[in-house]
Amino acid sequence: MDVGQILANGIVLGALYACIAVGFSLVWGVLNVINMLHGSFIILGGYLTYFAWAYSGINPVVFLPVVALILYGLGFAVQYLFINKVVSAPVLTTLTLTFGLDMILYNVMTVVFTATPRRITLDLGSVDFFGVILPVDRVVGMALALILTGLLYAVMRTSKIGRAIVAVRMDRQAAELMGIRVNRIYAITFGIGALMAGAAGAVFAMVFPVTTNLTGAFLGKAFVICVIGGLGSVPGALVGGLALGIIESFSGYVLGPQHAITVGFVLMLILLVVRPTGLVGVKGYE
């Protein structure tokens, strides 16, 4: 396998990783909540998309906005009804709460859907870019992941809600004095994080099998990407995701796929020591 093919595989994987991590990074950076539900939200999005395709024949791209809205509503409700009650408590309290909620959701999904791996098979063939061969479903998945990440960046930069989220992230007390309803912004932010997780799960199900056994793996990827790229920013998640995808692709080829994840975690530990803000992070959000 030549360098171009390995790099292309890494970029495709990195785009999916960025989409997986951006919602987690946003919630952690704005609310200072380590959302242990994030991996389960991703799998739930993948399952909903799969069953809509398998039993109703709905195209996964068409169903993606529906999944995003469902997960947004679920995330908003979880934050507004539960997490907002303890959002000002020490981070261990919110971590324990989201861990407990994750156990509930994980077990419900395992009972209802079982842990059987499921994947949407579109049979779109493959394309050849100057000797680099990629399945079309992976190219579509990469494009959707980048579009979703770009849309979130645009919302954060240009919309009223996005500016309010950034204001709360920078200084909660000042935001309150400016008339921003902080608890509502927290719920919206958590909902957006769940929306991105569900959308990422829908995209992931088009490329790889999804199963509840992957919830911990996705959560671990999100942690690594946040450390590599920088916490709380869309560009940070994109840079971190692409970096991790490319590193895993090359290390998997050189050392074997069983060692690719280990290399990613080693890189995370090195960055925690030499650059805790991440590659494009801002000081104060380590």
N, C-alpha and C positions, 0 to 999 in steps of 0.2 A: 504493500500500500504506500502510495507516494505522499509527500508532505501536503500537497494541495487537498487530497481526499481527507486526510486526518484533520486538517484545519477546517474544512467545510463541515465535517461531522461535528467538530467542536463548536462552531458558530451556531449551527442548528440547535444543538443541545444547550448552549449558553443562552440563546434567546428564550427557550422554554424555561430555563432556570430563572432568568430575570423576571419573567411573568409570574412564576411561582413565588418569588421572594418579595416583590415590590409591595404587596399589601401587608405582609408581615413587617417589613421595614417601616412602612408608614405608621402603622399602629404603635410599634415600639418607639419610634421617634417622637410621635405626637403625644401619646397617652402615657408613655413610660410603662407600658403593659407588655409583658412577654406573652404573646397569645399562643398558648399550647393547643388551641383549637385549630390552628391554621392548617395543619396537615390533614385533619379530618374534613375541613371545609373543601380542600382540593379534591379529595376522593369523592365527597358527596357530589360535587359538580361533575366529576367524571362519570359517576354512576347514573345520575339523572340524565345526562346526555346520551349515555349508552342505551339505557332502557327506552328513551324516547325514539332513538334510531332503530333499536331491535324490534320493538313491539308496535310502533306507530309509523315507522319509515320516515321520520322527520330528519331532514338533513342536519347534521350536527352544527354546521355554520349558521343555519337559520335558527336553530334552537339555542344557540349560545347566548343571545340577549335575554332569553327567558330564564336560563340558569343564572345569569348574572343578577337579574332582578330578584329571583327567589333567594339567593345567597345574601344579597344586600338586605332584604327584609329580615332574614334570620339573624344576620350580624347586628343590625340596628336594634332588634328586639333583645338580643342577648346583652348588648352593652347597656341599653336603656334600663332594662329590668334588673340586671344582676351586677354587672361590673361597675356601673356608675355609683353603686352604693359603697364601693370600697376603693374607688379609683385613686383617692388621695392617700390610701394606706400604703405601708411599705411594699416594695415590689414583690416580696415573697408572698404577701397575701393575695395579690391579683394573680400571681403565677399559680398558686395553689388552687384558686377558684377556677381559672381557665383549664387547669389540669383535670379537675374533677368534672367539669362540663365536657371536656374532651373524652373522658372515659365513658360518660353517658352516651355521647354521640357515636363514639367508636363501636360500642357494644350494640347499640340500636342498629347501626348499619350492618354489622356482622350478622345479627339475627335476621334482619329483613332481606339483605342482599346476598348474604354469605360472603366468604372471603375468596371466592373463585375469581381468578384474574379475568377481566373482560376488556376487550378492545374493539373499537369501531374499525371495521375493515372496508375501506373505500375502493381498493383496487384501481388506483389512478395511474399506475405505471411508474416510470422513472424518467428523469431528464439527464442529459449529458451537457455539463458546462465545461467545455475545453478539457475533456478527459475526467472531470470530476462528476461522478454519478450519484444522484440523490433521488430517493423515492419522492414522488410528487406530494404524497400526504405529509412528508416531513417538511417540504418546502412551504406548503400551505400552513402547517402548524407554526413554523418559524415566522411567516408573514403575519399570521393572526396574533402571535405573541408580541411581536414588535408593534403592531398597530394598537393593541390594548395598552401596552406600556406607554406608547406615544400619546394616546388619548388621555391617560391619567396625567401625564406630564402637562398636557395642554390645559386640563381642568385645574390643576394646581397652580398654573401660571396665570391664567386669564380669567377664571370665573370668580364670582363673589364668594362662593363656598370655599374654593381653593385658597383664596387670600385669607379667609377667616381661619382656615386650618393652619396655614403658615403662621398667622399671628398668634394663635394659641400655642403652637409649638415653640415660638420664640419667647413669649412671655405671657403666661396665663393671666396674671394679675392685671397687666396692662390691657389685655384683650377684654377682660371683664369690665374694666373702667370705660372702655370704648363702646360698651353695650352689646358685646358678643355673648350669646348664651353658650357658655363653655360646655356644659353637660350635653347640650344638643349637638354641638360640634364634635364632641367626643363620640357620641352615638353615630353620627354621620361618618366620621373617620373609620370607626370600627366596621360600619356597614360597607364602606368602600373597600376596606381590607378584605372582608369576606367576599365581596363581589369579585375582586381580582383573583382571589383564591378559587372561587367557583369557575370563573372563566378560564383560568389556567388549567383546572382539572378537565374542563370540556375539551380544551385544545390538546392536553396530554393524552386523553383517551383516543384521540384520532391518530396518535403516533405510537404509543406504547400501551401495554396492558395496565389497567388500574385495579387495585385491590386494597382492602383495608390494611393489609400488612405493610403497605407503603407509607402510612401516615407518619410514622416516626422518621423514615428516610427523608420525606419531603420537609419535615420540620427541621431536621439536621442541615439539609441543604440551605434552607432559608437563613439559619444562624450563620453558616459559613459565608454566604453571599453578603449578608449585612456587615460582617467584619471586614471582608475583602473590599467591598465597594464603599462603605460608609453608611451610617445609620440615618434613616428618616428622609432620604431623597430618592426620587425616581432615577436620576442619572447614576447614583451610587449603586442601586439595584441592577441597572443595566450593565454597568461596567463590571460589577462583581459577578453577575451571572455569566457574562461572556468570558470573563477571565477564568472562572471555574470550569465552564464547559470546555474551553480550549485546553486547559491544563489537564483535565480528566481524559480528554481524547488522546493527547500525546502520551501521558503517563500510562494510560491503559494499553496503548500500542507497545510502549517500551517495556513496561514492568508487568503487564497483564491486567485485565479488567478488574481482578479481585483487589488490586492495590490502588486503583484510581481514586477511590474515596479517601483512602489513607493520605494520599498526597494532598488532597484538598484540605483536610484537617490540619496537616502539618503546616501548610501555607497560612492557614488561619492563625495558628499559634505564633508563627513568626511575625505576622502583621500586628498581632496584639502586643508584642514586645516592642517592635521598631516603629510602628505607625498605628496606634490604637484608633485613630479617626477614620481609618480606611483609605483607599486610594484617592477618592474624591470627596471624603467626608469633611465636615466642618468641626472645628474644635468646640467642645462643649457637648457633642453628641456621640461620645465614644461608647 
